Amino acid sequence: MADIKTIDELDAAGKRVLVRVDFNVPVKDGVVTDDTRIRAALPTIEKLVAQGARVILMSHLGRPAGEGFEEAFTLRPAALRLAELLGKAVVFATDTVGPDAQAKAAALGDGDVLVVENLRFDKREKKNDSAFCKELAQLGEAYVNDAFGTAHRAHASTAGVAALLPAFAGYLMQREVGTLTGMLEDPKRPFVAILGGSKVSDKIKVIDALMDKCDTLIIGGGMCFTFLLAQGKAVGSSLKEEDWVERAAAMMAKAEERGVKLLLPVDVVCADRFAEDAETVTVSVDDIPDGMMGLDIGPKTAKLYADAVAEAGTVFWNGPMGVFEMQPFEAGTKAVAEAVAANADADTIIGGGDSVAAVNKFDLADQMTFISTGGGASMELVQGEALPGVEALK
C-alpha cells in the first residue's frame, strides 16, 4: 500500500474525521448478535480518539429500500454496542447528512465519537451521487476508509467522498489489503488454496487467478459436482451447472499443465432431500445414486484435504465444503477448519463470507492467522481486480 496515505500520517488532533466503517452486523430484537466487524474497527477508532480527533462514523446496514428511515435497519444498536466496547459515550444522529447529523458533528469535542444513521437510507449513497458526496464531506475535515468489506463498491461513502477530503486508510483496511496482496505476491510455500461454495460460475475468476499462484487447489462444496461431471461421473440430483462443465474440464487441464495439484472429492455424503432429517448415505464419487444429492465431502476426502493442508506454508480458504449449517452435513467443513487451525506454522487466511461463519461455528477463529472481514472484496482482490474503495485512496 505504498501509494496510499495511512492513518499514521494523519494529524487528527481537534479535527472532525469522517470514517467509513463496516458496521453491517446482524441485529435481532434491537441487539447486535455478532460484533466481529465492530471490534475490527476498534484500533482505528481508538487511535483517533486518543489523538483527540472528533470522530464521525458512517456505515450501511442491510438492504433498505433507500427511501428513508426503516426501523429494521437502524444503526442505533451498532452505536450502542460500540459504546460498550469503547467504554465511553457514543453520540447517535437520527439522520445521515441532515440537520441532526450536522448539529451533532458541529458540537463534538476532542475525542468524542458520533455515529450517523444508515447511509443506505438515502438512495444517493449507492449511486455515488455527487451532491450526496458533498453533503458527507461537509461533516468532516479528513476522511478515513476502514471498511474493507465494502471496498469493492464505488459508493459515495467509499469512493466519492475520498476525492473531496484528505483521504487515508485505516488500520483494518491496511491489514486486509496488505495481507491478501502479500499472500498473492510472496506466499510461503507450498501455497494451498481451498475453494468451496455452491457454484463454479461464482468462483471461476478466483480459480483462474489462484491457478497462477498456488501449488495445490482444493475444491469442495456444491461446485465440485460440475468438476465431477467434467470427469464423466454421474452426480445424481446434486447441484450442477451443465453450461460450466466444459470450463471446469479446461481448468483441470490448465492445472495439469501448470503442475498445480487439483484435489477433488473421492467420496461424498448424499441425501435424498435437502433437509436436516434426510436419509443419508456416504458413497464413492463413482457411485452417487440417482435421485440423491451430495451435500458434503466424505471422510476419505476430508482426510485427503487435511493431509494437504498439514503440509502447507500458506493456506487461503474461501467457501464451505458442504451444507455446514445442517448437522449431518457439517463434518467435511469442520475437518477442513480443524486442519487449517492445526497448522500453526502456516499463514492461514480465511477469505470472508461463509468460511468465517464456519470458523466461528467450530470455535477456531483465534487459531487462524488472519480472517478477512470482506467476502466479496477479498474475492475481487484475489482475482486481481482494482477495488474502488482502495483506488480512491491513492
Buried (B, 14 or more C-beta within 10 A) or exposed (E): BEEBBBBEEBEBEEBBBBBBBBBBBBBEEEEBEBBBBBEBBBBBBBBBBEBBBBBBBBBBBBEBEBEEEBEEBBBBBBBBBBBEBBEEEBBBBBBBBBEBBBEBBEEBEBBBBBBBBBBBBBBBBBBBBEEBBBBBBBBBBBBBBBBBBBBBBBBBBBBBBBEBBBBBBBBBBBBBBEBBBBBBEEBEEBBBBBBBBBBBEBBBBBBBBBBEBBBBBBBBBBBBBBBBBBEEBEBBBBBBBEEBBEBBBEBBEBBEEBEBBBBBBBBBBBBBEEEEEBEBEBBEBEEBEEEBBBBBBBBBBBBBBBEBBBEBBBBBBBBBBBBBBBEBBBBBBBBBBBBBBBBEEBBBBBBBBBBBBBBBBBEBBEBBBBBBBBBBBBBBBBBEEEBBBBEBBE
